[in-house]
Amino acid sequence: MRFAPLLAFWVLAASLLWGVAQAEQITFKADLDGTSEVPPVTSPGKGSATASLDTATKTLTWTVTYSGLSGPATAGHIHGPAASGANAGVLVPFSGDLASPIKGSATVTDAQISDLEAGKWYVNLHTAANKPGEIRGQLLRTP
């Protein structure tokens, strides 16, 4: 019986380590341009978005870089669920300074993770000249 507390400790430690071992980082990337907007926009603007999902905490972090927009970014969002060529509502608005690079994080649900992994989320940057969006790119899982 004297070993019961020690055994309980090791069982708990093993369980915690197993949980950490099961956590996964999934990465996504999007190439942003005006031709991906729906409808397409003529813009010299280009950009990219990278995102990382921690499956244990369900936290998505992102960095969006861009250049060449018709003016300052007035808004930026992650939209979904929608396939390439379709529009959807805002899921995650970008907050704070929208100058490149835009960085942020958000907690997501299991249903949102499923849509993200299925390629149904996209990044969209808006300007005064292109209120519905100037550049856009679909977030796709990277190997």
The 8 nearest C-alpha neighbors of each residue, nearest first, counted from 0:
[[1, 2, 3, 4, 5, 6, 7, 8],
 [2, 0, 3, 4, 5, 6, 7, 8],
 [1, 3, 5, 0, 4, 6, 7, 8],
 [2, 4, 6, 0, 5, 1, 7, 8],
 [5, 3, 7, 6, 2, 8, 1, 0],
 [6, 4, 8, 2, 7, 3, 9, 1],
 [5, 7, 3, 9, 8, 4, 2, 10],
 [6, 8, 4, 10, 5, 9, 3, 11],
 [7, 9, 5, 11, 6, 10, 12, 4],
 [10, 8, 12, 6, 11, 7, 13, 5],
 [9, 11, 7, 13, 12, 8, 6, 14],
 [12, 10, 14, 8, 9, 13, 7, 15],
 [13, 11, 9, 15, 14, 10, 8, 16],
 [12, 14, 16, 10, 15, 11, 9, 17],
 [15, 13, 17, 11, 12, 16, 10, 18],
 [16, 14, 18, 12, 17, 13, 11, 19],
 [15, 17, 19, 13, 18, 14, 20, 12],
 [16, 18, 20, 14, 15, 19, 13, 21],
 [19, 17, 15, 21, 16, 20, 14, 22],
 [20, 18, 16, 22, 21, 17, 15, 55],
 [19, 21, 17, 18, 22, 16, 23, 15],
 [20, 22, 18, 19, 17, 23, 55, 16],
 [23, 21, 55, 19, 20, 54, 18, 53],
 [22, 24, 54, 53, 25, 21, 55, 52],
 [23, 25, 53, 52, 54, 51, 26, 22],
 [26, 24, 52, 51, 23, 53, 27, 140],
 [27, 25, 51, 50, 141, 140, 52, 24],
 [26, 28, 140, 50, 139, 141, 49, 138],
 [29, 27, 49, 138, 139, 48, 50, 140],
 [28, 30, 138, 136, 48, 137, 47, 31],
 [29, 31, 47, 136, 46, 48, 32, 28],
 [32, 30, 136, 135, 46, 47, 134, 45],
 [33, 31, 134, 45, 135, 34, 35, 44],
 [32, 34, 134, 40, 35, 36, 42, 133],
 [33, 35, 39, 36, 32, 40, 41, 134],
 [36, 34, 33, 135, 32, 39, 136, 37],
 [35, 37, 39, 38, 33, 34, 135, 40],
 [38, 36, 39, 84, 35, 85, 86, 40],
 [37, 39, 36, 40, 35, 34, 84, 33],
 [40, 38, 36, 34, 37, 33, 35, 41],
 [41, 39, 33, 34, 42, 36, 133, 38],
 [42, 40, 33, 39, 34, 43, 133, 44],
 [41, 43, 44, 33, 40, 133, 68, 69],
 [42, 44, 67, 45, 68, 41, 33, 69],
 [45, 43, 67, 68, 42, 66, 32, 134],
 [46, 44, 32, 31, 65, 66, 67, 43],
 [45, 47, 65, 31, 64, 30, 66, 32],
 [48, 46, 30, 31, 64, 29, 63, 65],
 [47, 49, 63, 29, 28, 62, 64, 30],
 [48, 50, 28, 62, 61, 27, 29, 63],
 [51, 49, 61, 27, 60, 26, 28, 62],
 [50, 52, 26, 60, 25, 59, 27, 24],
 [51, 53, 59, 25, 24, 58, 54, 26],
 [54, 52, 24, 58, 57, 55, 56, 23],
 [53, 55, 57, 23, 22, 56, 52, 24],
 [54, 56, 22, 53, 57, 23, 19, 21],
 [55, 57, 58, 54, 53, 106, 22, 52],
 [58, 56, 54, 53, 107, 106, 55, 59],
 [59, 57, 106, 56, 53, 105, 52, 107],
 [58, 60, 52, 104, 105, 51, 106, 53],
 [61, 59, 104, 51, 50, 103, 58, 52],
 [62, 60, 50, 103, 102, 49, 104, 51],
 [61, 63, 102, 49, 101, 48, 100, 50],
 [64, 62, 48, 101, 100, 47, 102, 49],
 [65, 63, 100, 99, 46, 47, 48, 101],
 [64, 66, 46, 45, 99, 47, 63, 100],
 [67, 65, 44, 45, 68, 46, 64, 99],
 [66, 68, 44, 43, 45, 69, 65, 42],
 [69, 67, 44, 70, 66, 43, 71, 42],
 [68, 70, 67, 128, 126, 42, 71, 44],
 [71, 69, 68, 126, 72, 127, 128, 67],
 [70, 72, 73, 126, 68, 69, 98, 127],
 [71, 73, 126, 125, 74, 97, 124, 70],
 [74, 72, 126, 125, 71, 127, 75, 97],
 [75, 73, 125, 72, 124, 76, 126, 97],
 [74, 76, 124, 93, 123, 125, 92, 73],
 [77, 75, 92, 93, 123, 91, 122, 78],
 [76, 78, 122, 91, 121, 90, 89, 92],
 [79, 77, 89, 90, 121, 88, 120, 87],
 [80, 78, 120, 81, 87, 119, 88, 90],
 [79, 81, 119, 120, 87, 114, 78, 82],
 [82, 80, 119, 79, 85, 87, 86, 120],
 [81, 83, 119, 85, 84, 118, 80, 120],
 [82, 84, 85, 137, 81, 119, 35, 121],
 [83, 85, 37, 82, 86, 35, 36, 81],
 [86, 84, 83, 81, 82, 37, 87, 36],
 [85, 87, 81, 37, 84, 88, 79, 82],
 [88, 86, 79, 81, 78, 80, 89, 85],
 [87, 89, 78, 79, 90, 86, 80, 77],
 [88, 90, 78, 91, 77, 76, 92, 79],
 [91, 89, 78, 77, 79, 88, 92, 76],
 [90, 92, 77, 76, 89, 93, 78, 105],
 [93, 91, 76, 75, 94, 77, 89, 90],
 [94, 92, 75, 76, 91, 95, 103, 74],
 [95, 93, 92, 96, 97, 103, 75, 74],
 [94, 96, 97, 93, 101, 98, 103, 102],
 [95, 97, 98, 94, 101, 99, 93, 100],
 [98, 96, 101, 72, 95, 99, 74, 94],
 [99, 97, 96, 100, 101, 72, 71, 64],
 [100, 98, 64, 101, 65, 97, 63, 66],
 [99, 101, 64, 63, 98, 102, 62, 65],
 [100, 102, 63, 99, 62, 97, 98, 64],
 [103, 101, 62, 61, 100, 63, 104, 60],
 [102, 104, 61, 60, 101, 62, 105, 93],
 [103, 105, 60, 59, 61, 58, 106, 102],
 [106, 104, 59, 58, 107, 60, 103, 91],
 [105, 107, 58, 57, 59, 108, 104, 56],
 [108, 106, 57, 111, 58, 105, 112, 109],
 [109, 107, 111, 110, 112, 57, 106, 113],
 [108, 110, 112, 111, 113, 107, 57, 114],
 [111, 109, 113, 108, 112, 114, 107, 115],
 [112, 110, 114, 108, 113, 109, 107, 115],
 [111, 113, 115, 109, 110, 114, 116, 108],
 [112, 114, 110, 116, 111, 115, 117, 109],
 [115, 113, 117, 111, 119, 112, 116, 80],
 [116, 114, 112, 118, 117, 120, 113, 119],
 [115, 117, 113, 118, 114, 112, 140, 139],
 [116, 118, 114, 115, 119, 113, 139, 120],
 [119, 117, 139, 115, 116, 120, 138, 114],
 [118, 120, 81, 80, 82, 114, 115, 117],
 [121, 119, 79, 115, 80, 78, 138, 118],
 [120, 122, 137, 138, 78, 136, 77, 79],
 [121, 123, 77, 136, 135, 76, 78, 137],
 [122, 124, 135, 76, 75, 134, 132, 77],
 [125, 123, 75, 132, 134, 133, 74, 72],
 [124, 126, 132, 74, 133, 130, 72, 73],
 [127, 125, 72, 73, 129, 128, 130, 70],
 [126, 128, 129, 130, 73, 70, 125, 72],
 [129, 127, 126, 130, 69, 70, 133, 125],
 [130, 128, 126, 133, 132, 127, 131, 125],
 [129, 131, 132, 125, 127, 126, 128, 133],
 [132, 130, 129, 125, 133, 126, 124, 36],
 [133, 131, 125, 129, 130, 124, 134, 123],
 [132, 134, 129, 125, 33, 124, 40, 126],
 [135, 133, 32, 33, 31, 124, 123, 132],
 [134, 136, 123, 31, 32, 35, 36, 122],
 [135, 137, 31, 29, 30, 122, 121, 35],
 [136, 138, 121, 29, 120, 139, 122, 83],
 [139, 137, 29, 28, 121, 120, 27, 118],
 [140, 138, 27, 118, 28, 137, 29, 141],
 [139, 141, 27, 26, 28, 116, 142, 138],
 [140, 142, 27, 26, 139, 28, 25, 138],
 [141, 140, 26, 27, 25, 139, 28, 24]]
